[in-house]
Amino acid sequence: DIGDIVRGKDLFLGHQQRKKYLEERLEAMFENIKENNNTELGELTTAQVREYWWALNKREVWKAITCGAGTSDKYFRKTCSKGTTNTSGKCRCITHDVPTYFDYVPQYLR
């Protein structure tokens, strides 16, 4: 899940060199974000900055992921309104909420 990757909580079981490279790149990105926003983020740990960034940007990330979806495309299960309704066109919820209500459920429990 992209949120787990961004927040540094992904249970990646694949190629260890690629995992290490990705994590190093993400650490550098979030350190850069922290340095460029020192007045707001200077006191936070990198892990806190990652959580903060994801909370602020997950809607935009979902829009980017689904921008190529057709207008009649729907997500394969009910994911909107805490799992009670289907997505509408372009795999998006009518409210434009991100259908990731599992965000804070540990990955191994999903």
N, C-alpha and C positions, 0 to 999 in steps of 0.2 A: 504494500500500500504506500502510495506516494507520501502521505502524511507521516508514516512511520520512518520513511527514509529521511525526510526533511528534519524530523525531530530527533533523529539518531537512535531510533528504537526498532529498526527493522531486524527481523530474524533471518537475515540473508544466509543461506546455506550453500551458496554457490562458490564460485571462484574467489579464493581469499585475497589474491593480489588485486583483483578488480574492486572488491569490497574495501580494501585498505585505500586504494587510490580514490574511490568515490568519497570515502569518509574524510580523507585529507583535503580534498577539494571543497567539500561542504564546510569543514572547519574553517578553512581559509576564507570562504565566502562570508560566513557568519561573523568571523573576526573583523572583516572589512566593514560589514554592516554596523557592527558595534562601534568601531573606531570612527566611522563617518557620522554616527548619531550619538556621540559621546555624552552629550548633555542629558539625553533621555535614557540611553542604554548602558552608559559607562559603568554603572555599579552592578549590572547583571552578569551572570555567568554566561558562557557561550550556550550552554544547554537551555538557559532561560530565554536567551535571544532567539534560539531556534523555535521554541514553543510560541513565543510572542509573534514571530514572523509568520508562522503557520496559521495562528489564530487570525491574523490580519489579512492574510493572502490566500487562504484556501479557496475562497469563492472565485477569485481570479484564476487560480490554477485549474479549477474544475471547468471554468468557461473556456480556457485555452485547450484543455484536453478534449472537450466536446465540440469545439468550434467546427470541426469537419463532419459532425453528425448531421444526418438528414433531418428535415423538419418533422418528419413523422416517426423518427427513431425514438425508441423508449428503452430505458434500462430494464434488464431482465427480471427484476423483482421489485416489489414495493419498497421504496427507499425514502420517499418523502414523508413529511409529517411524522417523523419517528417510526417509519416503517408501516404506515397505514394507507398510503396512496402511491400510485405509480408516478413515474416522471412523465412530463408532457413532451413536446417536441424538443429535439436535439438533446435528449437524455437529461433534461433539466427539470427541476421542480418548478411549479408555477410561481412560487415565492422567491425563486432564484437561490434558495438555500442549497447548500452542498449536501448531496445524499450520502453523507458519511457519518451516520449516527454511531458507528463503531469506532470512531476516532480514538476514544480514550478507553476502549476495552483492550486489554493486552492481546497482542497478535496471536498468541498461542491458544487463546480462548475463542477465537472467531471461527 
